[in-house]
Amino acid sequence: MTRILIVDDRPDNLYLLRALLEGNGFTVQQAENGLEALRLARADPPGLIVSDLMMPVLDGYSMLRRWRADPRLREIPFIVFTATYTTQRDERLAMAMGADAFLLKPMEPEAMLAAIRRTLAQREEGQLPSRRARPQEDRVLLQEYNQVLLQKLEEKVLETEHANLELRREVAERERAETRLRDSETRFRATFEQAAIGIAHIGLDRRFLWVNDRICAMTGYRREELLGLSFTDLSLPEDIARDDAARQAMLDGSLPRYNREKRYRRKDGSLIWVELVSTPVRDEQDAPRFFVTVFSDITDRKQAEDSLRQRDRAIQVVSQGIVMADARQPEHPIIYVSAGFERMTGYSAAEALGRNCRMLQGAETDRETVARLREAIAAARPIEVEIVNYRKDGTPFWNALSLNPVRDEDGTLAWFVGVQTDITERKRLERELLQAQKMEAVGRLAGGIAHDFNNHLTVITGYSEEILAHPRLEPAVRESITAIARAGDRAAELTRQLLGFSRQTMLQPKVIDLNQAVTETGRLLQRLIGADIAFGMVLAPDLARVRVDPAQLDQVLMNLAVNARDSMPQGGRLTIETANVTISEGYATTTMDCRAGPHVMLAMSDTGAGMRPEVQARIFEPFFTTKEIGKGTGLGLATVFGIVQQSQGCIHVYSEPGLGSTFKIYLPAVMQPPDAPSRSRPAPAARGQETVLLVEDDEGVRKLAQIGLGMKGYKVICARDGAEALAMAEEAGPIDLVLTDVVMPRLGGPELVRALRARHPTVKVLFMSGYTDDSVVRHGLMDASVAFIQKPYTPRSLAAKVREVLDTPLPAA
């Protein structure tokens, strides 16, 4: 905390300067003349001195000369603050004698603080000139100082002569007035007794000799009670020593009067703030007789100052920016900014004062919003807007601005007060939320389309397989049916991508070693991307395990690799990296889709063309592509996004035009060993004789499944929905397997199975669906242990899956 010594012979100047500095965090020491200031500084050097020039005992110039001659004080910054020596010669002389700044009274508080802080900063940075003694220059300066002092004395003599003339006139007038005064002495004494300020005569022994009514009212004592008390009886213990020192200085003539603000204790024990001015009264031989002391109750003012100081400190620490503009001037210049404004905009108070708030506007500032602001200002009405502003360094930020007019006591518009809040982060999260909502809506639409499409594809691919199984099919017909089957396969792949994007794929997650999975898939990726792209992997040792569907992970890596390959038509480098990371609570809070905690990062980086921001914002949208028509479906990255989210992870992309792209996937880490790899088994026999309850609401799919299973020897009972299946199950004999769609009208597959197993606990179940919605997840069908076949399927794959389920023992109860 920097301590500043202030020197001035006027108590009001000392009071104002002290209040300003202490209110802004400085420690203050004060003196009323140059000699006192030198004594204090030599005892304990301050960090900086602010001194008047025209003072009794030792003036400012003389003190400055001694200051710079003292080895302990010469390097301490010296600021001149004067209202008397104001010519250019005065300033030049002061600066030549070693002053670091020359300031003129009166001065705006903000400018005064800025000059002090600037001088302190220059001292810290070593920018102030050295103060080594220069005898020759000092003699020249002393001569010039003597000339200035002589000039000032001559001016003072002229002023004194003029004052003497005035004094003689006043004497004559006083003689005339004395007669009038004697006539009004009684009235004056009454007025004196009832004055609004407290007046007391205090003896040399500190006891009250006489008090007026106001003193009694201020202290709560009766007159006769006060006349028996000592001045120190009302003082606080910590003030007595200082008061006694001042009293002794007045008695020996070194202090003409004592002026101080202090607290006094009233009769009831409460405290009041009082400003006192005490002056000794002397007899004809100049011997002190008593003190006349004037007391002014400044309790309200002190409380107001404390409140104002607390308010100012509160304003300085709030994160919002507060700015005031003068409404009475045409350009509405800024007259105050808070520390929050400085932090938010990068402009210091000195840089902002006097300018219009338009300085914060820029290229992306909305003109319509600016027009609304101007209309509100012209109409002197409050307004709240969200507007793009610019910091001093040119970076934009979103500003939630609340602007309010302020009127003075007579209702005249005086100021506009603006409160600024940086909402850049909130705006970013809003954009991400809107993007997520849009992706969710498109995903639901895509999933619904895929569901209906898969029912049709099941019929197309199923009957194509059945027709192609005929041995005596004509070549032309076989070629046509083969083309239909291939088209069905391509359409099925498209629907799988749609389901992956919309997070409606039936995953079969396993705990895996991600490094091992990446290494195995990497062998395929090298052939996929081509020889002109260098491929490398940077795999972290001791990598944590993750729980993902290995097949879906391969799909993610393939899609990302294809996307990277297409961005490097002239070749380049593709790198896969893994690492253990921890996502913090703060990052998870401000980043969509991420959860806090330990994760494994899988990153794929390329040296391709990179992406512009507007392209980067849409890359995960389905059907969005920058490739030529026919070169891509726009579902590759959308599928990656859906698979990652369905795996409880999140994905982020970092890209710049010309600098390539990096996709980073964060998957939750799991603390358990990898699952054992699945053992391949010979395909089970597809034929059987068991009874199958087939439940399917789509007639074409139901008919195909019935024909296919019937041809394999199964007895098939068909139902159009769960409710009809329940009724049939009551009348049918033993049922070995329930083959049911998941989502159906009236009664869905999971509800049907629960009802059947309540009566037939050993019945086996195989679910089938073109998609899985939230109801499937809620009923536990995402568990890999549930038997499930994804549409579209063929009669052969359906028969194989039915046989597999029938041959698998039920888990122990």
PEWOHU-V9490 format. One record per backbone hydrogen bond with DSSP energy under -0.5 kcal/mol. CO is the residue of the C=O (numbers start at 0). NH is the residue of the N-H. E is the energy in kcal/mol with one decimal. If there is no record, write none. Layout:
# PEWOHU-V9490
co/nh/e
CO/NH/E
CO/NH/E
This chain:
# PEWOHU-V9490
co/nh/e
1/26/-2.2
2/46/-2.8
2/47/-0.9
3/5/-0.6
3/28/-2.5
4/49/-2.7
5/30/-2.1
6/51/-1.9
8/10/-0.6
9/13/-2.1
10/14/-2.7
11/15/-2.3
12/16/-2.5
13/17/-2.5
14/18/-2.6
15/19/-2.1
16/20/-2.3
17/21/-2.8
18/22/-1.9
19/23/-0.5
20/23/-1.1
20/25/-2.3
21/24/-1.5
26/3/-3.0
28/5/-2.9
30/7/-2.0
32/36/-2.0
33/37/-2.4
34/38/-2.1
35/39/-2.3
36/40/-2.6
37/41/-2.6
38/42/-1.5
39/43/-1.9
46/76/-0.6
47/4/-2.5
48/78/-3.0
49/6/-2.5
50/80/-2.9
52/54/-1.0
52/59/-3.4
55/33/-0.6
55/57/-3.1
57/33/-1.9
58/62/-2.3
59/63/-2.8
60/64/-2.4
61/65/-2.3
62/66/-2.9
63/67/-2.3
64/68/-1.0
65/69/-1.0
66/69/-0.7
68/70/-0.6
69/72/-1.0
69/73/-2.4
72/75/-2.0
76/48/-2.0
77/99/-3.6
77/100/-0.9
78/50/-2.6
79/102/-3.5
81/104/-2.1
83/85/-1.3
86/90/-2.2
87/91/-2.9
88/92/-2.6
89/93/-2.6
90/94/-2.6
91/95/-2.3
92/96/-2.1
93/98/-2.4
94/97/-1.0
100/79/-2.8
102/81/-2.2
107/111/-2.4
108/112/-2.8
109/113/-2.3
110/114/-2.2
111/115/-2.2
112/116/-2.9
113/117/-2.4
114/118/-2.3
115/119/-2.4
116/120/-2.5
117/121/-2.4
118/122/-2.0
119/123/-2.3
120/124/-2.3
121/126/-3.2
121/127/-0.7
122/125/-1.2
133/137/-3.1
134/138/-2.2
135/139/-1.8
136/140/-2.9
137/141/-2.5
138/142/-2.3
139/143/-2.5
140/144/-3.1
141/145/-2.6
142/146/-2.1
143/147/-2.7
144/148/-3.2
145/149/-2.7
146/150/-2.6
147/151/-2.8
148/152/-2.4
149/153/-2.7
150/154/-2.5
151/155/-2.2
152/156/-2.7
153/157/-2.4
154/158/-2.4
155/159/-2.7
156/160/-3.0
157/161/-2.4
158/162/-2.5
159/163/-2.9
160/164/-2.1
161/165/-2.3
162/166/-2.9
163/167/-2.9
164/168/-2.1
165/169/-2.6
166/170/-2.9
167/171/-2.3
168/172/-2.6
169/173/-3.1
170/174/-2.7
171/175/-1.8
172/176/-2.2
173/177/-2.4
174/178/-0.9
175/179/-1.0
176/180/-3.5
177/181/-2.9
178/182/-1.6
179/183/-1.5
180/184/-0.5
181/184/-0.8
183/187/-3.1
184/188/-2.8
185/189/-2.1
186/190/-2.4
187/191/-3.3
188/192/-2.5
189/193/-1.6
191/194/-1.1
192/212/-2.0
192/213/-0.6
197/294/-3.6
198/211/-1.7
199/201/-0.5
199/292/-2.8
200/208/-3.7
200/209/-1.5
201/290/-2.9
202/205/-2.1
205/230/-3.5
206/202/-3.1
209/200/-2.7
211/215/-1.2
212/216/-2.3
213/217/-2.5
214/218/-2.3
215/219/-2.3
218/266/-2.6
221/225/-2.2
222/226/-2.2
224/227/-0.9
225/207/-0.5
225/228/-2.3
228/207/-1.9
229/232/-1.3
229/233/-0.5
230/233/-1.0
233/264/-2.7
235/238/-2.0
235/239/-0.8
236/239/-0.8
236/240/-0.5
238/242/-2.3
239/243/-2.6
240/244/-2.1
241/245/-2.2
242/246/-2.5
243/247/-2.4
244/248/-2.1
245/249/-2.1
246/250/-2.0
247/251/-2.2
248/253/-1.3
248/254/-1.6
249/252/-0.6
255/279/-0.6
256/258/-0.5
257/277/-3.1
259/275/-3.0
261/273/-3.1
262/235/-0.6
263/265/-0.6
263/271/-2.0
265/268/-1.7
269/265/-3.3
271/263/-2.4
272/297/-2.0
272/298/-0.7
273/261/-2.6
273/275/-0.6
274/295/-2.1
275/259/-2.2
276/293/-2.4
277/257/-2.8
278/291/-2.8
279/281/-0.5
280/288/-3.6
280/289/-1.1
282/285/-2.0
286/282/-2.4
288/203/-0.6
289/280/-3.4
290/201/-2.9
290/292/-0.6
291/278/-2.3
292/199/-2.3
293/276/-1.8
294/197/-2.7
295/274/-2.7
295/297/-0.7
297/301/-2.8
298/302/-2.5
299/303/-2.5
300/304/-2.7
301/305/-2.9
302/306/-2.7
303/307/-2.8
304/308/-3.0
305/309/-2.8
306/310/-2.6
307/311/-2.6
308/312/-2.5
309/313/-2.4
310/314/-2.5
311/315/-2.1
312/316/-1.1
313/316/-0.5
313/317/-1.2
320/419/-3.5
321/337/-2.2
322/417/-3.1
323/334/-2.9
323/335/-1.4
324/326/-0.7
324/415/-2.1
325/328/-0.9
328/331/-1.5
332/325/-2.6
333/353/-2.9
335/323/-2.6
337/341/-1.7
338/342/-2.6
339/343/-2.5
340/344/-2.6
341/345/-2.2
344/391/-3.1
347/351/-1.6
348/352/-2.6
351/354/-2.0
354/333/-2.5
355/358/-2.0
356/359/-2.0
357/360/-2.0
359/389/-2.6
361/364/-1.3
365/369/-1.9
366/370/-2.4
367/371/-2.1
368/372/-2.2
369/373/-2.4
370/374/-2.2
371/375/-2.2
372/376/-2.5
373/377/-2.6
374/378/-2.0
375/379/-0.5
375/380/-2.3
376/379/-0.8
382/402/-3.0
384/400/-2.5
386/388/-0.6
386/398/-3.1
388/396/-2.6
390/393/-1.8
394/390/-2.8
396/388/-2.9
397/399/-0.5
397/422/-2.3
397/423/-0.5
398/386/-2.5
398/400/-1.0
399/420/-1.0
400/384/-2.4
400/402/-0.6
401/418/-2.4
402/382/-2.3
403/416/-2.9
405/413/-2.8
405/414/-1.9
407/410/-2.0
411/407/-2.5
413/326/-2.0
413/327/-0.7
414/405/-2.8
415/324/-2.5
415/417/-0.5
416/403/-2.4
417/322/-2.3
417/419/-0.5
418/401/-2.2
419/320/-2.2
420/399/-2.9
420/422/-0.8
422/426/-2.5
423/427/-2.1
424/428/-2.3
425/429/-2.3
426/430/-2.3
427/431/-2.3
428/432/-2.6
429/433/-2.7
430/434/-2.4
431/435/-2.5
432/436/-2.7
433/437/-2.5
434/438/-2.6
435/439/-2.5
436/440/-2.5
437/441/-2.7
438/442/-2.6
439/443/-2.3
440/444/-2.1
441/445/-3.0
442/446/-2.9
443/447/-2.3
444/448/-2.4
445/449/-2.7
446/450/-2.1
447/451/-1.9
448/452/-2.8
449/453/-2.7
450/454/-1.4
451/455/-1.6
452/456/-2.7
453/457/-2.3
454/458/-1.4
455/459/-2.4
456/460/-3.2
457/461/-2.0
458/462/-2.5
459/463/-1.9
460/464/-2.1
461/465/-2.1
462/466/-2.6
463/467/-2.6
464/468/-1.1
466/469/-1.6
469/472/-0.8
473/477/-3.0
474/478/-2.7
475/479/-1.9
476/480/-2.9
477/481/-2.7
478/482/-2.0
479/483/-2.1
480/484/-2.6
481/485/-2.6
482/486/-2.4
483/487/-2.3
484/488/-2.3
485/489/-2.6
486/490/-2.5
487/491/-2.4
488/492/-2.2
489/493/-2.0
490/494/-2.2
491/495/-2.2
492/496/-1.9
493/497/-2.2
494/498/-2.7
495/499/-2.3
496/500/-2.6
497/501/-2.4
498/503/-3.0
499/502/-1.0
503/771/-0.8
504/506/-1.1
509/511/-0.6
509/547/-2.1
510/674/-2.7
511/513/-0.8
511/545/-1.6
512/516/-2.2
513/517/-2.8
514/518/-2.4
515/519/-2.3
516/520/-2.4
517/521/-2.3
518/522/-0.9
519/522/-0.6
519/523/-0.6
520/523/-0.8
520/524/-2.1
521/525/-1.9
522/526/-0.9
523/527/-2.0
524/528/-2.7
525/529/-1.1
529/532/-1.0
531/533/-0.5
531/571/-1.2
533/573/-3.3
535/575/-2.3
536/538/-0.5
537/577/-2.0
539/542/-0.6
544/669/-2.4
545/511/-2.6
545/547/-0.7
547/509/-3.0
547/549/-0.7
548/552/-2.5
549/553/-2.3
550/554/-1.8
551/555/-2.3
552/556/-2.5
553/557/-2.7
554/558/-2.6
555/559/-2.5
556/560/-2.4
557/561/-2.7
558/562/-2.3
559/563/-2.4
560/564/-2.9
561/565/-2.4
562/566/-0.9
563/566/-0.6
564/567/-1.5
566/608/-1.4
567/570/-1.9
571/533/-2.7
572/606/-0.9
573/535/-2.2
574/604/-2.8
575/537/-3.0
576/602/-3.0
578/600/-3.3
580/598/-3.4
581/583/-0.6
582/596/-2.6
583/587/-2.4
584/588/-2.2
585/589/-1.6
586/590/-0.8
590/593/-1.1
596/582/-2.7
597/668/-1.9
598/580/-2.6
599/666/-2.6
600/578/-1.5
601/664/-2.9
602/576/-2.9
603/662/-2.6
604/574/-2.7
605/660/-0.7
607/659/-0.8
608/657/-3.7
611/614/-0.6
611/615/-2.8
612/616/-1.8
614/617/-1.7
614/618/-0.6
615/618/-0.6
617/620/-2.1
620/623/-1.5
622/624/-0.6
627/630/-2.3
633/622/-1.4
633/623/-0.8
634/638/-2.6
635/639/-1.8
636/640/-2.6
637/641/-2.2
638/642/-2.6
639/643/-2.5
640/644/-2.2
641/645/-2.5
642/646/-1.3
643/648/-2.5
644/647/-1.8
649/665/-3.0
651/663/-3.0
653/661/-2.1
655/658/-2.2
659/655/-1.4
660/605/-2.6
661/653/-2.5
661/663/-0.5
662/603/-2.3
662/664/-0.5
663/651/-2.4
664/601/-2.9
664/666/-0.6
665/649/-1.7
666/599/-3.0
667/546/-0.6
669/544/-1.0
669/671/-0.9
689/691/-0.5
689/714/-2.3
690/735/-1.6
690/736/-1.7
691/693/-0.8
691/716/-2.9
692/694/-0.6
692/738/-2.4
693/695/-0.5
693/718/-2.3
694/740/-2.3
696/698/-0.6
697/701/-2.6
698/702/-2.6
699/703/-2.1
700/704/-2.6
701/705/-2.2
702/706/-2.4
703/707/-2.8
704/708/-2.5
705/709/-2.2
706/710/-2.2
707/711/-0.7
708/711/-0.6
708/713/-2.0
709/712/-1.6
711/687/-2.3
713/715/-0.7
714/691/-3.3
714/716/-0.5
715/717/-0.5
716/693/-3.1
718/695/-2.2
720/724/-2.0
721/725/-2.1
722/726/-1.6
723/727/-2.1
724/728/-2.4
725/729/-1.2
726/730/-0.9
727/730/-0.6
727/731/-2.5
735/763/-1.6
736/692/-2.9
736/738/-0.6
737/739/-0.7
737/765/-2.8
738/694/-3.0
739/767/-2.1
741/743/-0.6
741/748/-2.4
744/721/-0.5
744/746/-2.9
746/721/-1.6
747/751/-2.1
748/752/-2.5
749/753/-2.0
750/754/-2.0
751/755/-2.6
752/756/-2.6
753/757/-1.1
754/758/-0.6
755/758/-1.2
755/759/-3.4
759/762/-1.7
763/737/-2.8
765/739/-1.9
766/788/-2.2
767/741/-1.3
768/790/-2.7
772/775/-0.9
772/776/-1.6
773/777/-2.5
774/778/-1.3
775/780/-2.1
776/779/-1.8
779/782/-1.4
782/785/-1.7
786/766/-2.2
788/768/-1.3
793/797/-2.6
794/798/-2.3
795/799/-2.3
796/800/-2.0
797/801/-2.6
798/802/-2.4
799/803/-2.2
800/804/-2.3
801/805/-2.4
802/806/-2.0
803/807/-0.6
804/807/-0.8
806/808/-0.5
